């Protein structure tokens, strides 16, 4: 079974399921039947029965959150958000482009927590920021001249398809 990747577990529902199983076990219902009624594997019910015998219903209460505790507090995230809004120039960079390295540097400067640049983007996504690439266009670009060139000059120099009936340069038939 397991937990599919990306699916959050509902700890309250899991606790209710364990407590329901505990109630059924206390009524003397066999573990295999409890497993069928609750919709879990028999080994889970066996483990819960041991926990119930050792620590009572309190042993089946929810354990809390899953996974590692976050290294950044909500206040840290707000400081990072303000730093992002002020731009990379505030950290002494010459351009206003945020890179993974710069974001990791910002997090370390603001919060004292060191993140690898590959993980810094997870923080950005959590804050609602997305990866965007700047358009690589020259500042001197003249759109009107480009449009005129495409409409007039390009039409003159563009290769045109050969007319039908003309022999190709690489015949497939050998004479």
N, C-alpha and C positions, 0 to 999 in steps of 0.2 A: 504494500500500500504506500505508505510514506506521504510526504507532503509535496505536491507538485511545485516546481520551481516558480517563484514569483507569487504564490498564493499565500496570503496571510492567514495565520491560524487564529481562530476565535477562541481565546483562552477561557472565556466565560462558558461557552457552549461545551468545551471539552471538560471543564470542571463539572458542569451539570450532568454530563454523560457518566463521569466517574462516580458521582454521588448517587445517580440512579442505579448504577451497577451495585454500589454498596448496599443500597436498600434491598435490592433483589437478593443479594448474597445473604443478608441478615434474615431474610424470609426462608432461607434454606434451599433456594433454587440452585441446581447444579451450575457449575461454571460454564459448561458448554452451552446451556440454555440461556444463561445471562449474556454470553457473548453474542448469541443469535438475536436476542431481543434488543440489545443495545447497538448492535451492528459493528462489533469490533472483533479482533482476533482473540481466540481463546487464551493465548499467552498473555495478552494485556489484562484480561480478567484475572488470570492467575496472579500476576504481579500486583494488581489492585487488592486482591484478597489478602496477600501477604502484608501489604502496607496497611490495610484495614485492621488486621490482627495485631500488628505492632504498634500503630499509632492512632487507631480509631479514624473517624471521619475527617479529623483535622489533617491527617497525612495525605488525604486525597484532594485537599484544596489546591487551587492553582498555584503554580510555582512562580508566576510573574512573567516578565518579558523573556523572549527568546533571543539568543545571540549576544554578542558583545555590547556593552553599554557604549553609547555614543561618546566620542571624545570632545565634542563641541556642544556647549549648552545653547539654549535658545538665544541668550544674550550674545554669545560668540557669533552665532549666525547673523544676528542683526548688525554686529560690527563689521562682519565680512561684507554684508549687503551694502552698508554705507561706503566701505572701501572700494567696492566694485563700481558704485555710482560715481565716486569721485575720480575714477579713471586711473590707469597705470602711471600717468605722469606724476601723480601724487607720491608714488613710491620711487620716483627718480628716473623712470624710463622715458626715452625720447619720443616714442610713438604712443598713440592711444589704443593700441591693439592688445587685448588680453590674450595671453597664451597660457598653456597648462603650467609652464614653469612660473610665470608671473602670478598666476592665481595661487599656486602652492606657496610662493614667497609671501603673498599678501596674507594668507592664512597663518603662516608662521609669525609674521610681524604683528598681526592683530591679536592672535590668540595664544601664541607660544606653542602651538601644536604643529608638528611637522608631518606633512602629507607628501606622498609621492605625486608627481605631476599627473600620473595616470589616474590617481584617485581623486584629485582635486575637482575633476569634472563631475563627480558624483555629488559633491557639495553644491556645485553650480546648479545641477538639475534639481536638487532638493529646494533650492532657492527660486526655482522657476526660470533660470537663465538657460539659454540654448547656445549651441556651438554655431557660430556664423563666420563666414569668410568674407573679408572685404573684397569689393570689386576691384580688380587690378586694372584701372584705367588711368591714363595720364591726366593730370590737371589741365594741360594745355589742349585737350581734345576738343575739336570743333565739330559738333554733331551735324551742322548744316553742310559743311564741306564734305563730310563723310557720305551723307545722303546723296549729295550731288554727284560725287565720284561713282557711287554704286549705280545711280540711274543713267549716267552718261558714259563714263570711261569704261566701266566694267563690262557693259553691254558690248562695247567695241572689241575688247580684247578676250572676252570669254570664248572658249572653244565651243563650236556648235556640233551637234551630232551629225554624222555622215548620213547622206541620203541613202534610202533603201536601194538595193540593187548593185551598189558598188562592192567590189571584192574586199574582203577583210585582209588585213596584213598578215594574218596567220591562218591560212586555210587548213582545215582538218583533213582534207582529201589529198592524197599523194598522187601526182600525175605520173 
